[in-house]
Amino acid sequence: MFSYAITGASKGLGREFVRQLAADTTNMVLAIVRDPESPGIFEIASSHSNVHVIKGDVTDPKSILEAASAAAVVTGGKLDVLIHNSNAVDMASMSFNPTQIPFDAQAIRKIFDLPLSTGVYGGIWTTNAFLPLIEKGIQKKIVHISSGMADLDFINKSGVSNAVAYSIAKAGVNVQVAKYAAELAPKGIKVLALSPGWVETWEGRLTFILKAVMVETDIIIGEKPSQLIKANDALLKLFQVAEPELKGQIQPQESVRKCLQVIERLDAETSGLFLSHNGDNTRWF
């Protein structure tokens, strides 16, 4: 039996990780969420006895330490795989190019705070909080969800110049992963930055894509708006400059299935790398 902890597990990719991992009844799955009563994760947990919902906010050091302590009680003080999936962005600035970033200290902090707090700061706090459990696990794997938008070659080839804070934060995640891999290698712990691809997570209210990147919001309800469809079409054309064979978004089921295959193959040789759901560093979408 293997144990898994997934942050940001209440919706989108995080919830799909929980769903697929829970399908194997020998797995123990810990869904780390800010709101344990969130309908999406509550439904999965109520129908899978091997899913344990734990309250934890990755942007709050005290909260994530408490989540790790609660996880230790459930797992007997050990954990095999940690997947840091949490992500957040400032929607209002997602379309900005670098030259559009305002000369305003408070405004720029607002733009960068969400992705940095969840991806970089939250990544450190979550990893450090759960590390004692990972050290006692069998697989000893830590995975941080990144994005192809942080790949320099992709940016240069595609010409995608917006989603500045999101991309910079994900690039920080990639460096952070390499640093952890270097430090933890003597303990046999493997660390990976993993891009899930371009994923369709629209559920009538959860996902909105604004020109350059997928971002999550809870304010859109109903059918997919025409502005979203147009934005997807424009985004596809940009992505195809770098990846001509790209046809469009993939479904969460496919993304997570492929991500789990990459995670399963993670070893000392690939630890510290930035890979896609395809298992390489050339096909991001």
N, C-alpha and C positions, 0 to 999 in steps of 0.2 A: 504494500500500500504506500502511495506517495501523497505528500501533502503540498498544497499550493495556496498561496495568498495573492489576491489580485486587488489592487487599489483602483478606485474609480469604477467600481463594479456594478453600479446601479443602472447603467444604460450603455448603449453603443457597444463598442468592442469589449469593454470590460465585462459587461453582462454576457456577451457571447462566449468569452473565455470561460466564465463560470458555467454556462450551460453545457459547453462541449466537454469540459473537464468532469463535470458532475455526471455525465452520461456513463462514465466508467464508475461503477459503484464501489470499486476498491479505492478510489481516490478520496482524499479529504480536502474539501475546497473551502477556503476562507474568503468571503466576499467583504472587502473593506470599503465601507460607504459612509458618507457624512450623515445620511438619513436612513436608518435601518428599516423605516416604514415605507421606503420608496416602493411603489407598486411593482415596478419591473423586477427588482431583485426579490421582493417578498414572494412573488408568484413562483419563482424558481425554487426558492428555499422551502416553500410550503410543500412542494412536490418531490423534493430530493432530501432525504435524511442525511446525506453526506455533505450538504451545504450549510455552512455556519456563517451567519451575517454578523459582522463586527463593526461597531461604530468607530470611525477614524477619519480625521481630516488631515491630509498630508501637509497642509499649509500651517498647521498648528503643532509645534514640537511636542507639547504635553499630550495632545490628543493622540498622536501617532504612537507615542510611547505607551500610552494606555491601551491602544489597539494591539500592540505587540505583546503586552502582558496578558491581555485577554486571549490572544491567539495561542500563547504558550500553555495556557490552562487547557485549551481544547486539544492541542497536539501533543501534550506531554513534554513541552519545552523544546521542540525541534520543528524544522521546516525544510522541505526539499527545494521548492522553487518559489521565488518571490517575483511577481510581475508588477512593476510600477507603471500603471497605465494612465494615471490621472493626468488630465490636461485641461487648461482653460485659457481663453484669449479675450482680448478687448475687441468686440465686434466693430465698434465705431471706427477703429483705426486700421482694420484689416486690409482695406484697399489702398492705404498710404504707401507711396514709394519713399525711399530714404529722404529725398529732398523735401518731402511733405511733413516730416516730423517737426512739430512746432518748437520754437525757441521759448519753451516754457518748462521749467523744472518739474512742476507738479503734473503737468499734462504728460510729459514723457515718462514719468514714473508710473502713471496710471496705465499707459500703453504697455509698458514692459513688466509691470508687477505681476499680472495674472499668469503669463506663461513662465516667468522665472520662479514664482512662488510654488507653482505646482510641479514644474519639470525639474528645475535645478535645485532650489532650496528643499522642496518637498522630496526630491529624489535622494538627497543627502540624508534628510531626517528619516525617511522611510527605510532606506538601506541600513543606516546605523541602528535604528530601533529593532529591526528584524534580524540583524547580523548574528546575534548570539544564538538564535534559533537555526539559522542557516548553517552555522558552524557545526551543529549537532545533527544536521540532516544527512541523508544519503546522497542525493544528487548534488547538493551545494551549488545551486544556480540562481543568479540574480539577473533579471531582464528589465531594461528600461525601454519603454515604447518611444521611438523617435519618429522621424519623418524624412522622406527623400527630399523634402524642401530644404533640408540642412546640408545637402550634398553640393559642394562647390561646382563640380563638373556639371551637375544637372542645372544649377542656376545659370551658369554661363552658357550652356547649350540652349536652354529653353527661353531665356530672357525674362523669366518671372522675377519681377523686381519688387513686388509688394509682399504682404505678410511678413514684414520686417522683424517685429518682435518675436513672433512665433518661430520663425526660422532661426533666429539668433539663439533663442532659448533651446531649441532642439540641438543646435550645434554644440551648445554648452553641455547638454546631456551626453552627447557623444564623447566629448573630452573627459567628462566626469567618469563615464563608464571605463574609459581606458586607464584612468588613474586608479580606480578601484581594482581593476583587473591586475594592474602591476603590483599593488599593495597586497592583494589577497591571494595571489597565485601560490605562495608558499603554504597556504592553508588548504589548497585544493579547491578553492572557490572560483567558479567561472562566472564572468559578468559580460553581458551583451547589450548593445544598443540595437533595437530591432524596429524597422519600418514596416507597418502593416499594409502598405500600398494605398491606393486611392479607393476608399471604401464608401459604398452607399449605405448610410445609416438613417435615411429619412424614415420617420415613423409618424408623420403628420404633425410633429411638434418638436422633434429632437435635433434635427440637423439642418443647417443652412450653409451653403457654400457661397462665399463672397469673393469672386474674381480669382483668388489664388489659392485658397486652402479651405479645408473642411473645418468648421467651427461649430460648437454646440450651443444651443439656446433653448429655453423653455417657453418662448413667447409666440412661436409660429404654430398655428393650429389649422387643421384641415388639409386640403389637397396641396400638392407641391405647387408653389406659386410660379408664375411665368418668369419672374426675375431670377429665380433659382435655376430654372431650366436653361435660360439664356446664359447665365453665369457658368453653368456646367459646360455648355457648348464652347464658350470662349476659353475656358480653362483647358478643355480637351485639346483644342488647337495648339495652345501653348505647350502642353505636355507632349504632344505628338512631334514637336520640333526636336525634342530630345529622344523620344521613344516612338518612332513612326508606326510601329505595330500596335500601339495602344488603341483599344476600341472603346474604352469607357471605364466606369467604375466597376468594382467587383463587390459581391455581396459579403456581409460580415462572416457568414458561414465559411466561405472560401478563404477569406483573409485569415481568420483564426485557425482554421485547419492547417494552412500552410505555415503560419507562425509557430504552431505547436510542433510541427515537424522540424523546424529550424531549432527550436528550443531543445527538442529531444536530441538533436545532433550536436548541441553545444558541448565543446570539450576544451581542454587546455590550449589547443592550437588555435581555436577560433575566439577564445576569451579575449575581450578588449576590443573586438571589431565592431563595426557598424554594418549590419547586413539588412537586406530586404526580406520580405516574406518569401521571396523566391530563393533565398539562401545565398545570394551573391551581393555584390556592391555595384552592380551596373544596371539592373532592371528594377527600378523603384516602384513602378506602377503596373 
